[in-house]
Amino acid sequence: MSEEDVIELTDRNWEEIVESADLPVAVMFYDLNCPHCRAMMPYFLQLAGEFRGRVVFGRTNARNNPYAINRYGVMAVPTFKFFCGGRPVQDIVGQVDPGLLRRIVEDAFQYGQTCVSRSTPISFTAGYV
């Protein structure tokens, strides 16, 4: 279990790391003052080590990075969002059973490319002039 396996995401590197990733991406939105976030972080770090090279793991401090929070409608922490081909495909909110978190990561790895091929790209600029 190592923090080296989890990329610290910011508004500046979000697009490059999450939306342009070739691998599935698991993101934890957290706050340093959140007891539920602190409880879930060791499990997230453990999964990052186990899935190194197959799933990208990142975390973003919700308090300091409003871009991703607003873009993806994050309303509470911890929130775990899963991306395939840069597209959000699943999320869970709160202090969840670690087994559930593991299962979702396994599914992202196993079905990531299928989920990308069956989903529609999101245009965040559609409708703006």
C-alpha positions as CSV (number, residue, x, y, z in Angstrom):
1,M,0.0,0.0,0.0
2,S,1.7,3.2,-1.2
3,E,0.6,6.7,-2.0
4,E,2.9,6.5,-5.0
5,D,0.3,4.5,-6.8
6,V,-2.3,7.3,-6.6
7,I,-1.9,10.4,-8.6
8,E,-2.9,13.7,-6.9
9,L,-5.3,15.2,-9.4
10,T,-5.8,19.0,-9.7
11,D,-7.8,21.2,-11.9
12,R,-4.6,21.7,-13.9
13,N,-3.8,18.0,-14.7
14,W,-7.4,16.6,-14.7
15,E,-8.0,16.6,-18.4
16,E,-4.6,15.1,-19.2
17,I,-4.7,12.3,-16.6
18,V,-8.4,11.4,-16.4
19,E,-10.1,12.4,-19.7
20,S,-7.2,11.4,-21.9
21,A,-6.3,8.1,-20.2
22,D,-6.1,4.9,-22.2
23,L,-6.7,2.8,-19.1
24,P,-9.8,2.9,-16.9
25,V,-9.5,5.5,-14.2
26,A,-10.7,5.4,-10.6
27,V,-11.0,8.8,-8.8
28,M,-11.6,9.5,-5.2
29,F,-12.9,12.9,-4.4
30,Y,-12.0,13.7,-0.8
31,D,-11.6,16.4,1.9
32,L,-8.8,16.3,4.5
33,N,-11.3,17.0,7.3
34,C,-13.7,14.2,6.2
35,P,-13.6,11.2,8.6
36,H,-15.3,9.0,6.1
37,C,-12.6,9.9,3.5
38,R,-9.8,9.0,6.0
39,A,-11.5,5.7,6.7
40,M,-11.7,4.8,2.9
41,M,-8.3,6.1,1.9
42,P,-6.3,3.0,3.0
43,Y,-8.6,0.7,0.9
44,F,-8.3,3.0,-2.1
45,L,-4.5,3.0,-1.7
46,Q,-4.4,-0.8,-1.4
47,L,-6.5,-1.2,-4.6
48,A,-4.2,1.2,-6.4
49,G,-1.2,-1.0,-5.6
50,E,-3.0,-4.2,-6.6
51,F,-4.2,-2.8,-10.0
52,R,-1.0,-0.9,-10.8
53,G,-0.6,-0.7,-14.6
54,R,-4.1,-1.9,-15.3
55,V,-6.2,0.9,-13.8
56,V,-5.1,4.5,-13.1
57,F,-5.9,5.7,-9.6
58,G,-6.2,9.4,-8.7
59,R,-7.6,11.5,-5.9
60,T,-8.6,15.1,-5.8
61,N,-9.1,17.4,-2.9
62,A,-12.7,18.6,-3.4
63,R,-12.0,21.8,-1.4
64,N,-9.2,22.9,-3.7
65,N,-10.3,21.8,-7.2
66,P,-13.7,23.1,-8.1
67,Y,-13.4,22.4,-11.9
68,A,-13.9,18.6,-11.6
69,I,-16.3,18.9,-8.7
70,N,-18.6,21.1,-10.8
71,R,-18.0,19.3,-14.1
72,Y,-19.1,16.0,-12.6
73,G,-21.7,17.1,-10.1
74,V,-19.9,15.9,-7.0
75,M,-22.1,16.8,-4.0
76,A,-20.5,14.9,-1.1
77,V,-17.2,13.3,-0.1
78,P,-16.0,10.7,-0.4
79,T,-17.2,10.1,-3.9
80,F,-15.6,7.5,-6.1
81,K,-16.0,8.0,-9.9
82,F,-14.9,5.6,-12.5
83,F,-14.0,6.6,-16.1
84,C,-13.5,4.6,-19.2
85,G,-12.1,6.3,-22.3
86,G,-12.3,9.6,-20.4
87,R,-16.0,9.1,-19.8
88,P,-17.7,8.8,-16.4
89,V,-19.4,5.4,-16.3
90,Q,-20.1,4.7,-12.6
91,D,-19.9,6.3,-9.2
92,I,-20.5,5.5,-5.5
93,V,-20.8,8.0,-2.7
94,G,-19.9,7.7,1.0
95,Q,-18.1,5.3,3.2
96,V,-18.9,2.0,1.4
97,D,-18.0,-1.6,2.0
98,P,-14.4,-2.1,0.8
99,G,-15.6,-5.2,-1.1
100,L,-18.0,-3.1,-3.1
101,L,-15.2,-0.7,-4.0
102,R,-13.0,-3.6,-5.1
103,R,-15.7,-5.1,-7.2
104,I,-16.3,-1.9,-9.1
105,V,-12.6,-1.5,-9.8
106,E,-12.4,-5.1,-11.0
107,D,-15.4,-4.4,-13.3
108,A,-13.7,-1.3,-14.6
109,F,-10.6,-3.3,-15.5
110,Q,-12.5,-6.2,-17.0
111,Y,-15.2,-4.3,-18.9
112,G,-13.5,-0.9,-19.5
113,Q,-13.0,-1.1,-23.2
114,T,-16.5,-2.6,-23.8
115,C,-18.1,0.2,-21.8
116,V,-16.2,2.8,-23.8
117,S,-17.4,1.3,-27.1
118,R,-21.0,1.3,-25.9
119,S,-21.1,4.8,-24.5
120,T,-21.6,8.1,-26.2
121,P,-18.9,10.8,-25.9
122,I,-19.9,13.7,-23.7
123,S,-19.7,17.2,-25.1
124,F,-19.2,19.7,-22.4
125,T,-19.4,22.6,-24.8
126,A,-22.5,21.6,-26.7
127,G,-25.1,24.4,-26.6
128,Y,-22.6,27.1,-25.8
129,V,-22.0,29.9,-28.3
